[in-house]
Amino acid sequence: MVQSPYNPVLLYVTDPMCAWCYGFTHVIRRLRALWHGRLTVEVVAGGLSPYAETPITQEEKERLALSWHRVQERTSLPFNYGLFLNRNFVYDTEPACRALHVVRRLRPALTLEVLRAMHSAFYADGLNLADPQVLAAVVRPFGIHENLFYTLFEAEEVIDATEKEFEFAQMIGVTDLPSVYVEGGMGPELLVKGFCQLDELEERLLRHLEMV
């Protein structure tokens, strides 16, 4: 619940392997820094492509490459297209979302920073975030030991909780990633759907607060 009209709780619905989220996480981090002490950001894993089992097709690679290029043009962030050369690459985002859930349990204050690191690992470094070993390496600099990470990552409780997080995102009406909701007395209220720049995000937040 919102603590006061001037201390909103934002639900940032995202996915570590979502290209537009890669760009938007920088916007969210800047907003949090500008509003330091005046808002709370909670990361919700929305599940871009969870539980995929088959390698992506050439057609899907071309569609993704076009999308990534648009994000690159809009944000000037680096992209590594090397994963598209892997014929066996399965675009399963559940493991990365589950790892994010583990981070939120162990280092909640660092969740947004770990998400940024995951984005960079996947998009800039071309690492496969469906690989638990890669995920363990990404979270290690944030003080999460490998053994503890694997224990929680493989726990049925965490697997179930991650699935429930996807269901929660669907329940509140998420149709696009990224999306931002504001916690209110009547439940989460949509603030932004899709990518936008900082000035637009801040303007929408201020407009929302004026109506509270």
Secondary structure, DSSP 8 states (H G I E B T S, - for coil): --SSTTS-EEEEEE-TT-HHHHHHHHHHHHHHHHTTTT-EEEEEE--SSTT--S---HHHHHHHHHHHHHHHHHH------GGGG-TT-----HHHHHHHHHHHHH-GGGHHHHHHHHHIIIIIS---TTSHHHHHHHHGGGT--HHHHHHHHT-HHHHHHHHHHHHHHHHTT--SSSEEEE--TTS-EEEEES---HHHHHHHHHHHHHH-
